[in-house]
């Protein structure tokens, strides 16, 4: 006979939980499960989940299974996006690194050519064209200056790409750490609830 009031109490608690869920869905709140950061989505699940207290005074959270499924999907999507950005950034960095290397090689070759032309004072020819020493020097230094400007530009882009790569790696590490932490918390809560339910089942069996 004692099992009947306990069963009614359990049904009443779940009924209140579903009613609270329905009311929470209609409230306008800044937190959302389908928008915002992953952190905000976890806050949404935690804040919107209903709590209940057993006869021992222990408090638990009742979380919708579809919320956990959606939250897991959103977290995985965020991880995929961060990883994709990281891969794209690494590709850009490699490409720019090659361009910088090519520019350095071209600059070195140009300097060597310039030194050779200084040694050949009586033979000022470039691409088969004869020109004065002054014009030749102006042309060569203009080329060197242009290559230096390009080199500085690609070095600047390279450093920016490295900064973006580090930021993407840090964000990825933070997201993975948050996901692991929340997953552990969710598993612990689920295990507590299962143990409590098993204890109640064992009590009911003993009473019978």
HELIX and SHEET records of a PDB file:
HELIX    1   1 UNK A    2  UNK A   26  1                                  25    
HELIX    2   2 UNK A   38  UNK A   48  1                                  11    
HELIX    3   3 UNK A   65  UNK A  119  1                                  55    
HELIX    4   4 UNK A  133  UNK A  207  1                                  75    
SHEET    1   A 2 UNK A  50  UNK A  53  0                                        
SHEET    2   A 2 UNK A  59  UNK A  62 -1                                        
SHEET    1   B 2 UNK A 125  UNK A 126  0                                        
SHEET    2   B 2 UNK A 129  UNK A 130 -1                                        
END                                                                             
